[in-house]
């Protein structure tokens, strides 16, 4: 069964708050299939666009990785039914950027695979723009404290 999470529900789940919350809402979350599709849009008044880069602003790659990490945390806590404070990013295994993201462009963060490795979870995600163009792909390692 798939569910959606509103911007308010995402804000209740994530400990990150504006200006460091980089998941706007969740379009689809399927706990049984360990699948999530989240949405984010970086508005043109974000503080980092002033210096990255003047006259030609693009979203910093590290913030796209953070969007993927926050999306992974939502997925992990829902799949394991644990509090968000019990899960955290421990390693960025690999990331590739294919295209840039500009101010006011919607991006969609989707899980490709989520597998358990000892006490860790590896989540592989991709980002596409609203036209389906590939933006980035990353494999992240997360730790979950479970009882």
CORUR-V126091 format. One record per backbone hydrogen bond with DSSP energy under -1.0 kcal/mol. NH is the residue of the N-H (numbers start at 1). CO is the residue of the C=O. E is the energy in kcal/mol with one decimal. If there is no record, write none. Layout:
NH:CO:E
NH:CO:E
This chain:
3:29:-2.1
5:26:-2.4
10:6:-2.5
11:7:-2.1
12:8:-1.7
13:9:-1.5
14:10:-2.8
20:17:-3.4
24:39:-2.4
25:39:-1.4
26:5:-2.5
27:37:-2.0
28:37:-1.7
29:3:-1.6
30:35:-2.9
35:30:-2.3
37:28:-2.7
38:109:-3.1
39:25:-2.8
40:107:-2.2
46:43:-1.9
49:46:-1.2
52:48:-1.0
56:53:-2.3
58:52:-2.0
59:101:-3.2
63:60:-1.1
64:60:-1.2
65:61:-2.2
66:62:-1.9
67:63:-1.9
68:64:-2.0
69:65:-2.6
70:66:-2.8
71:67:-2.1
72:68:-2.4
73:69:-2.3
74:70:-2.0
75:71:-2.2
76:72:-3.1
77:73:-2.5
78:74:-1.8
79:75:-2.8
80:76:-2.5
82:77:-1.7
86:83:-1.9
87:84:-1.8
88:143:-2.1
90:141:-3.0
91:141:-1.7
93:139:-1.9
94:139:-1.3
96:137:-2.6
98:135:-3.4
99:135:-1.5
104:42:-3.4
105:102:-1.5
107:40:-3.0
108:128:-2.7
109:38:-2.1
110:126:-2.8
111:36:-2.3
112:124:-3.7
113:124:-1.5
115:122:-2.3
117:120:-3.1
120:117:-2.2
121:142:-2.8
122:115:-3.0
123:140:-2.7
124:113:-2.7
125:138:-2.8
126:110:-2.4
127:136:-2.8
128:108:-2.0
129:133:-2.1
132:129:-2.1
135:127:-3.2
136:127:-1.4
137:96:-2.0
138:125:-2.3
139:94:-2.5
140:123:-2.9
141:91:-3.0
142:121:-3.0
143:88:-2.8
145:86:-3.6
